[in-house]
Amino acid sequence: MLSHRRSPTSDHHHSAHHAHGAHHLFHGVLLSAAMPRFSFLLTVYTQKPILSTPFCNFSKRKIHFVKSIAICGIFCYTVRVHNRKDNRSMRMRKKKHGAERIAACRELLIDTPTLPAPDPQTYFPVPRPLSLEIGCGKGDFAVGMAAANPDQNWIAMERVSDVACLALEKAMAAKDTRPDNLRFLIGDARNLADWFPAHCVDTLYLNFSDPWPKAGHARRRLTHPDFLALYRRLLKQGGLLRLKTDNEGLFDYSLEQFALCGLPVEWMTRDLHHSERAADNIMTEYERNFSEKGQVIYSAWVRFPKEGL
């Protein structure tokens, strides 16, 4: 069963669940105060009609009834407003002059590709094996991997433009100290088939994707069979998918889907930072925070066979 603790889809989603305990306490206090009123309303509707009582009792009961309605309404409104504020705080604030800041990094940004999808190697000065990160967050991983692997070209994809703005600026600040092998694409992973030709990616990275814990949201998970079929089209035959997450539920779900789709797991660990690959691991910004708090990181490398799914 998937945990309801969210991971970033890209990393910026991940802070959402850390405040849930305080939210539940707040709602519990409000509910405790309002519960007697709810009980009274239930009693009113299950007993004899109000008009059958004496006038004096009717007046008192009517006043109590109206007060109960008002208190219950205030309770519902307060919870709704509180949740709305919480949701706003979980999202990244709108960046001032975001469009201008992104435009200043235009040399690293891929315009939304047109149909038919162009060869992604045309975005780089030198053709090299291509790696694609879906949900790059603030760009720590993409910038670090591009610098550590100058023999590869990298495309970092991010759906939220304000988050992509930070990643672009981070890459621009380091562009004079690394090879020209990193580009960014702002868009949704569901459009990958329109933006990339078939079998053009060597390695695909999913780092701390949103686990979408509700069963009704399973199709949104980036390891759902629909996405795995998309990756099969995108990756070269024998291409590699590398997954990292702090969410055990998403990790177990992903392993199940890999098995159902006939995708062999080449390597996996339930504690990446204490594994044999820890020394070569490039951390994302949130991964670094998780590590400092002792949170284990799950990882799997999955090979897409040449014969297909």
Legacy VTK file of the C-alpha trace (Angstrom):
# vtk DataFile Version 3.0
C-alpha trace
ASCII
DATASET POLYDATA
POINTS 309 float
0.000 0.000 0.000
1.372 3.375 -0.950
2.273 5.757 1.814
0.388 9.033 1.854
3.641 10.861 2.424
4.388 12.580 -0.834
7.665 12.612 -2.667
8.507 15.290 -5.135
7.676 14.631 -8.426
10.190 16.600 -9.095
11.729 17.432 -5.742
9.672 20.520 -4.958
6.549 18.442 -4.219
8.121 16.627 -1.331
7.708 19.089 1.542
3.907 18.753 1.407
3.531 15.854 3.826
5.826 17.080 6.609
3.197 19.471 8.003
0.328 16.957 8.058
0.698 16.181 11.776
0.161 19.813 12.733
-2.780 20.059 10.339
-4.471 17.026 11.880
-3.989 18.450 15.392
-5.532 21.762 14.313
-8.523 20.013 12.760
-8.898 17.794 15.817
-9.186 20.800 18.134
-11.794 22.409 15.897
-13.740 19.177 15.606
-13.736 18.708 19.399
-15.233 22.170 19.820
-17.868 21.663 17.140
-18.831 18.078 17.960
-21.447 18.938 20.635
-23.190 21.138 18.083
-23.224 18.335 15.530
-24.679 16.043 18.202
-27.416 18.556 19.000
-28.350 18.872 15.336
-28.603 15.108 15.084
-30.839 15.043 18.181
-33.101 17.719 16.734
-33.627 15.714 13.550
-34.212 12.381 15.317
-36.645 13.557 18.034
-40.189 14.863 17.750
-40.837 17.927 15.574
-39.848 21.172 17.229
-43.332 22.651 16.863
-44.776 19.960 19.188
-42.874 21.414 22.186
-44.145 24.289 24.341
-43.511 27.757 22.961
-40.896 28.663 25.562
-38.950 25.473 24.918
-39.365 25.975 21.192
-37.814 29.420 21.412
-34.816 28.173 23.374
-34.382 25.166 21.121
-34.731 27.336 18.027
-32.037 29.727 19.269
-29.787 26.798 20.152
-30.454 25.277 16.743
-29.510 28.486 14.901
-26.376 28.889 17.023
-25.396 25.311 16.249
-25.847 25.873 12.522
-23.674 28.993 12.736
-20.908 27.291 14.729
-20.846 24.292 12.408
-20.679 26.624 9.411
-17.782 28.532 10.952
-16.010 25.241 11.639
-16.341 24.064 8.027
-15.276 27.448 6.649
-12.256 27.652 8.976
-11.044 24.191 7.987
-11.490 25.037 4.311
-9.547 28.299 4.573
-6.834 26.636 6.667
-6.406 23.891 4.086
-6.273 26.454 1.312
-3.475 28.310 3.104
-1.647 25.036 3.728
-1.836 24.094 0.073
-0.485 27.481 -0.933
2.418 27.119 1.497
3.265 23.691 0.053
3.641 25.143 -3.407
6.635 27.167 -4.432
5.938 30.874 -4.466
5.558 32.531 -7.822
8.932 33.812 -8.939
9.190 37.538 -9.519
10.054 38.288 -13.138
10.051 34.540 -13.799
9.542 34.902 -17.545
12.399 37.392 -17.825
14.691 35.196 -15.727
13.929 32.176 -17.892
14.525 34.246 -21.024
17.959 35.201 -19.673
18.815 31.482 -19.707
17.474 30.962 -23.217
20.693 29.418 -24.500
20.128 26.386 -22.242
16.386 26.090 -22.856
14.811 23.906 -25.521
11.741 25.479 -27.071
8.723 23.192 -27.064
9.595 20.921 -29.984
7.436 20.969 -33.082
6.110 17.979 -34.985
7.729 15.925 -36.272
10.003 15.686 -33.249
13.570 16.776 -34.067
16.671 14.761 -33.299
17.628 15.880 -29.751
21.322 15.741 -30.673
20.745 18.935 -32.670
20.399 20.797 -29.364
24.068 20.156 -28.562
27.327 21.132 -30.276
28.599 17.527 -30.226
26.524 14.310 -30.523
26.914 12.083 -27.461
24.885 9.389 -25.662
21.735 11.066 -24.345
20.421 11.017 -20.770
16.992 12.411 -19.845
15.834 13.349 -16.351
12.062 13.652 -15.867
11.250 16.042 -13.023
14.589 17.754 -12.472
13.433 20.010 -9.629
15.939 22.731 -8.799
18.609 21.133 -10.954
21.237 19.862 -8.498
21.227 16.370 -9.982
21.240 17.458 -13.634
23.997 20.033 -13.166
26.091 17.614 -11.118
25.673 14.692 -13.507
26.391 16.791 -16.590
29.626 18.028 -15.014
30.636 14.536 -13.866
29.850 12.928 -17.236
31.212 15.161 -20.012
30.976 12.267 -22.463
27.156 12.414 -22.309
24.499 14.919 -23.322
21.802 15.712 -20.762
18.232 16.987 -21.022
16.519 17.916 -17.746
12.736 18.155 -17.947
10.573 20.031 -15.427
6.828 20.664 -15.552
6.681 23.716 -13.247
8.226 26.794 -14.842
9.091 28.514 -11.542
11.082 25.459 -10.465
12.701 25.169 -13.889
13.744 28.818 -13.531
15.891 27.934 -10.505
17.428 24.965 -12.292
18.237 27.065 -15.353
19.890 29.776 -13.275
21.921 27.167 -11.416
23.129 25.708 -14.708
23.913 29.148 -16.129
26.023 29.986 -13.073
28.118 26.869 -13.694
28.206 26.895 -17.496
31.760 28.245 -17.712
33.098 25.428 -15.527
31.471 22.443 -17.256
31.091 21.119 -20.808
28.258 22.408 -22.977
26.221 19.220 -22.568
23.109 20.244 -20.601
19.750 21.547 -21.829
16.374 22.067 -20.148
12.834 21.443 -21.333
9.755 22.850 -19.580
6.809 20.525 -20.096
4.772 17.517 -19.002
6.095 13.970 -19.301
2.866 12.887 -20.967
3.987 14.788 -24.074
7.316 12.996 -24.432
6.150 10.998 -27.442
5.435 14.259 -29.293
8.728 15.901 -28.383
11.231 13.090 -28.884
11.652 10.653 -31.777
11.594 6.948 -31.052
14.644 5.251 -29.531
16.780 8.351 -29.017
17.504 8.196 -25.254
20.191 5.991 -23.711
19.356 6.469 -20.022
16.244 7.856 -18.340
16.174 9.125 -14.733
13.190 9.338 -12.362
14.275 11.075 -9.165
11.816 11.434 -6.289
8.702 11.470 -8.425
5.328 12.165 -6.815
4.005 8.794 -5.534
0.330 9.731 -6.047
-0.733 7.466 -3.146
-4.473 7.359 -3.866
-5.551 4.313 -5.861
-7.535 6.512 -8.235
-4.358 8.400 -9.140
-2.314 5.325 -10.052
-2.193 6.287 -13.727
-0.327 9.467 -12.785
2.590 7.588 -11.252
5.620 7.778 -13.505
6.131 4.022 -13.215
2.569 3.147 -14.250
2.479 0.742 -17.245
1.294 3.580 -19.497
4.479 5.518 -18.764
6.622 2.396 -19.006
5.261 1.863 -22.522
6.158 5.475 -23.309
9.698 4.961 -22.020
10.001 1.806 -24.114
9.347 3.890 -27.200
11.688 6.649 -26.036
14.681 4.549 -24.960
17.068 2.867 -27.306
16.779 -0.889 -27.313
18.581 -2.095 -24.219
18.232 1.371 -22.654
18.314 1.926 -18.902
15.790 3.433 -16.474
17.223 4.607 -13.136
14.780 5.240 -10.295
15.363 6.945 -6.943
12.706 7.585 -4.294
12.338 7.938 -0.545
8.791 6.510 -0.702
8.755 2.778 0.016
5.199 2.399 -1.260
6.083 3.868 -4.646
9.224 1.752 -4.786
7.325 -1.491 -4.129
4.643 -0.486 -6.634
7.324 0.239 -9.235
8.996 -3.136 -8.722
5.617 -4.829 -9.220
5.006 -2.944 -12.459
8.494 -3.714 -13.762
7.853 -7.420 -13.182
4.393 -7.319 -14.771
5.812 -5.565 -17.840
8.699 -7.997 -18.221
11.388 -5.455 -17.348
14.372 -7.034 -15.587
15.740 -5.173 -12.566
19.470 -4.963 -13.150
20.286 -3.568 -9.721
18.334 -2.399 -6.675
18.844 -1.334 -3.085
16.684 -0.266 -0.186
19.434 1.922 1.248
21.257 3.711 -1.552
23.484 5.832 0.666
24.960 2.713 2.297
25.228 0.677 -0.899
28.170 -0.059 -3.164
27.016 2.753 -5.474
26.879 5.437 -2.777
30.214 6.988 -3.767
29.041 7.664 -7.331
25.595 8.936 -6.347
24.806 12.560 -7.205
22.233 13.852 -4.720
19.273 16.082 -5.431
18.658 19.014 -3.097
15.905 17.192 -1.191
17.820 13.929 -1.147
20.564 15.699 0.760
18.041 16.833 3.367
16.601 13.322 3.652
20.055 11.866 4.133
20.853 14.283 6.949
17.657 13.164 8.711
18.505 9.487 8.319
15.822 8.765 5.712
16.694 5.753 3.551
16.665 6.123 -0.231
15.417 3.353 -2.506
16.875 2.851 -5.964
16.480 0.490 -8.903
18.066 0.211 -12.344
15.817 -1.374 -14.950
16.920 -2.578 -18.366
14.481 -2.359 -21.278
14.995 -5.496 -23.373
15.409 -5.261 -27.118
12.341 -7.377 -27.766
10.004 -4.800 -26.142
7.559 -4.919 -23.272
LINES 1 310
309 0 1 2 3 4 5 6 7 8 9 10 11 12 13 14 15 16 17 18 19 20 21 22 23 24 25 26 27 28 29 30 31 32 33 34 35 36 37 38 39 40 41 42 43 44 45 46 47 48 49 50 51 52 53 54 55 56 57 58 59 60 61 62 63 64 65 66 67 68 69 70 71 72 73 74 75 76 77 78 79 80 81 82 83 84 85 86 87 88 89 90 91 92 93 94 95 96 97 98 99 100 101 102 103 104 105 106 107 108 109 110 111 112 113 114 115 116 117 118 119 120 121 122 123 124 125 126 127 128 129 130 131 132 133 134 135 136 137 138 139 140 141 142 143 144 145 146 147 148 149 150 151 152 153 154 155 156 157 158 159 160 161 162 163 164 165 166 167 168 169 170 171 172 173 174 175 176 177 178 179 180 181 182 183 184 185 186 187 188 189 190 191 192 193 194 195 196 197 198 199 200 201 202 203 204 205 206 207 208 209 210 211 212 213 214 215 216 217 218 219 220 221 222 223 224 225 226 227 228 229 230 231 232 233 234 235 236 237 238 239 240 241 242 243 244 245 246 247 248 249 250 251 252 253 254 255 256 257 258 259 260 261 262 263 264 265 266 267 268 269 270 271 272 273 274 275 276 277 278 279 280 281 282 283 284 285 286 287 288 289 290 291 292 293 294 295 296 297 298 299 300 301 302 303 304 305 306 307 308
